[in-house]
C-alpha cells in the first residue's frame, strides 16, 4: 500500500544517504556540533506484511508542542529551528536527495535536551540528483500534491520532482505559520486548486504574502529576505545555504543567542 511504499522510500534514503558514519563525517568536516539527521538503527518486514524502521528516540514533534496551546513560536525559537533545518537540508541536498515534506510534524524537539532538533519523516524524499545529474523539470512526471498540502512547494503540486528550492519554499511557509498562526490558504486546504493558485500568486509577490500573514505586526527583515531569495531560485539552482543561515543568525546574535543553544520554547515531556 501507499504507506508501505513511503516506508520503503524512507529506508532507501537512509541506506543511500544517511548512514550514521556518513553523518558523523559531515559533522567533523563542517565542524558542526549538532546535525539533526535521525539515526535509523534498524528496519525490516514483520510477518511479510508490515515494513518497519527503528529510530533512536527523537522526542516530541514540533506540531505536538505547538498543539499543547503554544500555537505560535517566538521569533527567537523560529529562527533557531530555521537554521537547524537548513543545516539538515544542506546535508540531504549534498547527498543527492530532497526531503519533500517539511512540516512541524516532521521536526522533533527533545524535551530532555532542547539543543536537539531533528528533521524526520523521509517518506516523500526524492533523489533529485542521481549520480550527480540533476533531474529535468517535467510537470506531471510524479504524482501531484505529494506531501502536506499546506506547506508543499508549487513544483510538488504540479507533479514535478521536488528540487532543492522546494524544501526551502516549504520551510518559508512553515516559518510564516509558526510566527503568524495561519497562511492565506490554511482555511481551504480541501480546495487544492485554490491553494496552488494562491501559492503561485504569492511566490511572485512576497510582500503581499507577508502583509496578509503579519497584518499590523512588524515583518521580520530576515524572513522577508529569506522568502525573496528562495522564491527567486531556479529549479536546478544550488541555494547559498551559508547566506540563508546568516539571515536568521544575525538577529539571533542581536538577541545574544545561537541556533545551537537550547531552543527557546517550553516543552513538557
C-alpha positions as CSV (number, residue, x, y, z in Angstrom):
1,X,0.0,0.0,0.0
2,X,1.0,3.7,-0.2
3,X,2.2,3.9,3.4
4,X,4.4,0.8,2.9
5,X,5.8,2.4,-0.3
6,X,6.7,5.5,1.7
7,X,8.4,3.5,4.4
8,X,10.4,1.6,1.7
9,X,11.3,5.0,0.2
10,X,12.5,6.2,3.6
11,X,14.5,3.1,4.1
12,X,16.2,3.7,0.7
13,X,17.1,7.2,1.7
14,X,18.7,6.1,5.0
15,X,20.7,3.3,3.3
16,X,21.9,5.6,0.5
17,X,22.3,9.0,2.1
18,X,22.1,9.0,5.9
19,X,24.2,6.2,7.4
20,X,25.5,7.1,10.9
21,X,29.1,7.1,9.7
22,X,28.3,9.5,6.7
23,X,26.6,11.9,9.1
24,X,29.5,11.9,11.6
25,X,32.0,12.5,8.8
26,X,29.9,15.5,7.6
27,X,29.8,16.9,11.1
28,X,33.5,16.7,11.5
29,X,34.2,18.1,8.0
30,X,31.9,21.1,8.6
31,X,32.9,21.5,12.3
32,X,29.2,21.1,13.3
33,X,28.4,20.4,16.9
34,X,24.9,19.1,16.1
35,X,23.2,17.9,12.9
36,X,19.5,16.8,13.2
37,X,19.5,13.7,10.9
38,X,17.9,10.8,12.7
39,X,19.8,7.6,13.4
40,X,18.0,4.7,11.8
41,X,19.1,1.7,13.9
42,X,17.2,-1.0,12.0
43,X,14.5,-1.9,9.5
44,X,12.7,-5.0,8.3
45,X,9.5,-6.7,7.3
46,X,7.1,-8.1,10.0
47,X,5.3,-11.3,9.1
48,X,5.9,-10.5,5.4
49,X,3.3,-7.7,5.5
50,X,4.4,-4.7,7.6
51,X,7.5,-2.8,6.7
52,X,9.1,-1.0,9.7
53,X,12.0,1.3,10.6
54,X,13.5,1.7,14.0
55,X,14.9,5.0,15.2
56,X,16.6,6.3,18.4
57,X,14.1,8.3,20.4
58,X,13.5,11.6,18.7
59,X,11.5,13.3,21.4
60,X,8.3,15.2,20.5
61,X,7.2,16.7,17.2
62,X,7.1,20.4,17.0
63,X,3.5,20.1,15.9
64,X,2.6,18.4,19.1
65,X,4.4,21.1,21.1
66,X,2.5,23.8,19.2
67,X,-0.8,21.9,19.8
68,X,-0.1,22.0,23.6
69,X,-1.5,25.5,23.5
70,X,1.6,27.4,22.4
71,X,0.3,27.7,18.8
72,X,2.9,30.3,17.9
73,X,6.6,30.4,18.2
74,X,8.6,33.5,19.3
75,X,11.0,34.9,16.6
76,X,14.0,33.6,18.5
77,X,12.7,29.9,18.5
78,X,11.5,30.1,14.9
79,X,14.9,31.4,13.7
80,X,16.8,28.8,15.8
81,X,14.8,26.0,14.3
82,X,15.1,27.5,10.7
83,X,18.9,27.4,10.9
84,X,18.9,23.8,12.3
85,X,16.6,22.7,9.5
86,X,18.8,24.5,6.9
87,X,21.8,22.5,8.3
88,X,19.9,19.3,7.7
89,X,18.7,20.3,4.2
90,X,22.2,21.2,3.1
91,X,23.4,17.8,4.2
92,X,20.5,16.0,2.5
93,X,20.8,18.0,-0.7
94,X,24.5,17.4,-0.9
95,X,23.7,13.7,-0.7
96,X,21.5,13.8,-3.8
97,X,18.1,13.9,-2.0
98,X,15.4,16.5,-1.2
99,X,13.1,15.9,1.8
100,X,9.8,16.7,0.1
101,X,7.6,17.2,3.2
102,X,9.0,20.0,5.5
103,X,6.3,20.5,8.2
104,X,6.2,20.8,12.0
105,X,5.0,17.2,12.1
106,X,8.4,16.1,10.8
107,X,10.6,18.3,13.1
108,X,11.3,16.9,16.5
109,X,12.5,18.5,19.8
110,X,13.9,16.6,22.7
111,X,12.3,17.7,25.9
112,X,15.3,16.4,27.9
113,X,17.8,18.4,25.8
114,X,16.4,21.3,23.7
115,X,19.6,21.7,21.8
116,X,18.5,18.6,19.9
117,X,16.4,19.4,16.8
118,X,15.8,16.6,14.4
119,X,14.4,16.5,10.9
120,X,12.5,13.2,10.4
121,X,9.8,11.9,8.0
122,X,11.6,10.9,4.8
123,X,8.6,9.1,3.2
124,X,8.5,11.6,0.4
125,X,12.3,12.0,0.0
126,X,13.2,12.3,-3.7
127,X,16.6,11.6,-5.3
128,X,16.7,14.8,-7.4
129,X,20.3,14.4,-8.4
130,X,21.1,10.7,-9.0
131,X,24.8,10.2,-9.7
132,X,25.3,14.0,-9.6
133,X,23.0,14.6,-12.6
134,X,20.0,16.9,-11.7
135,X,16.6,15.6,-13.0
136,X,14.9,17.8,-15.6
137,X,11.9,19.9,-14.8
138,X,8.9,17.9,-16.1
139,X,5.4,18.6,-15.0
140,X,3.4,15.5,-14.2
141,X,6.4,13.2,-14.0
142,X,5.3,12.3,-10.5
143,X,2.0,12.2,-8.5
144,X,0.9,15.8,-8.0
145,X,0.3,17.3,-4.5
146,X,2.5,14.7,-2.7
147,X,3.3,15.7,0.9
148,X,1.4,18.0,3.3
149,X,-0.8,20.3,1.1
150,X,-0.5,23.3,3.3
151,X,3.3,23.5,3.0
152,X,4.5,21.7,-0.1
153,X,6.1,23.7,-3.0
154,X,4.4,24.7,-6.2
155,X,6.7,22.2,-8.0
156,X,5.4,19.4,-5.8
157,X,1.8,20.5,-6.5
158,X,2.5,20.2,-10.3
159,X,3.9,16.7,-10.0
160,X,7.4,17.8,-10.9
161,X,10.2,16.1,-8.9
162,X,10.9,18.4,-6.0
163,X,14.3,20.1,-6.1
164,X,16.3,22.0,-3.5
165,X,14.2,25.1,-3.9
166,X,11.1,23.1,-2.9
167,X,12.4,22.3,0.6
168,X,13.4,25.9,1.1
169,X,10.0,27.2,-0.1
170,X,8.2,24.8,2.3
171,X,10.4,25.9,5.2
172,X,9.3,29.5,4.4
173,X,5.6,28.6,4.6
174,X,6.3,26.8,7.9
175,X,8.1,29.8,9.4
176,X,5.1,32.0,8.4
177,X,2.7,29.6,10.0
178,X,4.8,29.3,13.2
179,X,5.1,33.1,13.6
180,X,1.5,34.1,12.4
181,X,-0.6,31.0,13.1
182,X,-2.2,30.9,9.6
183,X,-1.4,31.0,5.9
184,X,-3.7,32.7,3.3
185,X,-4.8,29.2,2.2
186,X,-5.0,27.4,5.6
187,X,-8.8,27.5,5.6
188,X,-9.3,26.0,2.2
189,X,-6.9,23.0,2.1
190,X,-9.7,20.8,0.6
191,X,-9.7,23.1,-2.5
192,X,-6.3,22.2,-3.8
193,X,-6.7,24.3,-7.0
194,X,-7.2,27.4,-4.9
195,X,-4.2,26.6,-2.7
196,X,-2.0,26.2,-5.8
197,X,-3.3,29.4,-7.4
198,X,-2.5,31.4,-4.2
199,X,1.0,29.9,-3.8
200,X,1.7,30.8,-7.4
201,X,0.5,34.3,-6.9
202,X,2.4,35.0,-3.7
203,X,5.5,33.4,-5.0
204,X,5.7,36.5,-7.3
205,X,4.5,38.9,-4.5
206,X,6.3,38.1,-1.3
207,X,5.5,41.5,0.2
208,X,1.7,40.9,-0.2
209,X,2.1,37.4,1.4
210,X,3.9,38.8,4.4
211,X,1.4,41.6,4.8
212,X,-1.5,39.2,4.7
213,X,0.1,37.0,7.4
214,X,1.5,39.6,9.7
215,X,-1.4,42.1,9.3
216,X,-0.5,45.1,11.6
217,X,2.6,43.5,13.2
218,X,6.1,44.3,12.0
219,X,7.5,41.9,9.5
220,X,11.0,40.4,10.4
221,X,13.6,41.5,7.8
222,X,15.2,38.1,8.0
223,X,12.0,36.3,6.9
224,X,11.3,38.8,4.1
225,X,14.9,38.4,2.7
226,X,14.7,34.6,3.0
227,X,11.4,34.3,1.1
228,X,12.6,36.8,-1.6
229,X,15.8,34.8,-2.2
230,X,14.1,31.4,-2.1
231,X,11.2,32.3,-4.3
232,X,13.7,33.5,-6.9
233,X,15.7,30.3,-7.2
234,X,15.7,28.4,-10.5
235,X,14.7,24.7,-10.5
236,X,18.2,23.4,-10.7
237,X,20.0,26.2,-8.8
238,X,22.1,25.5,-5.8
239,X,21.0,27.6,-2.8
240,X,23.5,29.6,-0.8
241,X,23.0,27.9,2.5
242,X,25.5,30.0,4.3
243,X,23.9,33.2,3.3
244,X,20.4,31.9,4.2
245,X,21.5,30.8,7.6
246,X,23.2,34.2,8.2
247,X,19.8,35.9,7.6
248,X,18.5,34.3,10.7
249,X,21.8,34.1,12.5
250,X,22.3,37.9,12.6
251,X,19.0,38.7,14.5
252,X,19.8,35.8,16.9
253,X,23.2,37.4,17.6
254,X,21.5,40.6,18.5
255,X,19.4,38.6,21.0
256,X,22.7,37.2,22.3
257,X,21.6,33.7,21.2
258,X,22.7,31.0,18.9
259,X,20.9,28.3,16.8
260,X,22.9,25.7,18.8
261,X,21.6,26.9,22.2
262,X,18.5,25.3,23.7
263,X,15.5,26.2,21.5
264,X,13.5,29.0,23.2
265,X,10.3,27.0,23.7
266,X,8.7,25.3,26.7
267,X,8.3,21.6,26.1
268,X,6.7,19.1,28.5
269,X,7.9,15.5,28.1
